[in-house]
Amino acid sequence: MNLAAGLVASRFVHYLALSVLFGGALFPFYGMKEQLRAPAWLALLLRAAALLALISGISWLMFTAAGMSGSIAGLTDPHVLWLVVSSTDFGRVWVLRLVLAAGLVVLAWAGHMGREKHYALLAGSLILLASIALTGHAGSDSSRFGFLHRAADAIHLIAAGVWIGALVMLSALVITAARSRSWDELAGLHYGLTQFSGTGTAVVVALLVTGLINPGFLASLTTLYGRVLLAKLGVFGCMLVLAAANRFWLTPLLGGTMQARADSRAAVRMLGASVVSETMLAMLVLLAVAWLGTLAPP
């Protein structure tokens, strides 16, 4: 097993799971007509995301320890794991994060997904997502701008979580609407898309501003870090194009067909293709972020 690939995969799954957990838990507050009157599949999605966040967090710690030891044996060596946990800032922060992640798993899987539990999952996933900024490049920045770097990274992570979680939710809503073709499902989809338009604008602004604050933005294209960052920005640009098409063309098209009581299947199909494509591009962005975190910063 390649240690670098294992670490990138662990980071990617962790980012994705926490983005779905946080963004999915947040979405009903602005993207559904009746707050927390969510579809039955949302509870299963949040439970799966919480479990995946814990598993990938453990995997991230193990691959980090193995990388520090320089041997694949470090994955399961208690001595190496203890050294990482007890003598590094990353290890101490990560243990606290794993305790919180385990608590969220117990909370998510125990009993009915009620209002109080939903709030707790939202708050816990927000802390888990933002606290990633205390590790990696931002966490190791000891310069006078270190706090600004960590704050920018935390906001960047939260904004990305809102967007990615919403994309996963909207993908599920558009698939459900395409299958059922019921008026209620179409109305719910249109409402979610319309509501996310304003939220999405704020998210994009936050991502752009915090991305510019990150010192890695000025990385040279002669480095692998710079080339991966450029690829990430290119994919992000494609996401912006699809987001604009959804907001200014496809969502109004769906609304017009609904208002005219016309056949909306074509509009739903186009929306489905666009939203799912945007979601897949978001996965590529997360993969690039996971890779960048393992590369030497400029």
Beta strands, then each sheet from edge to edge (+ up, - down):
end
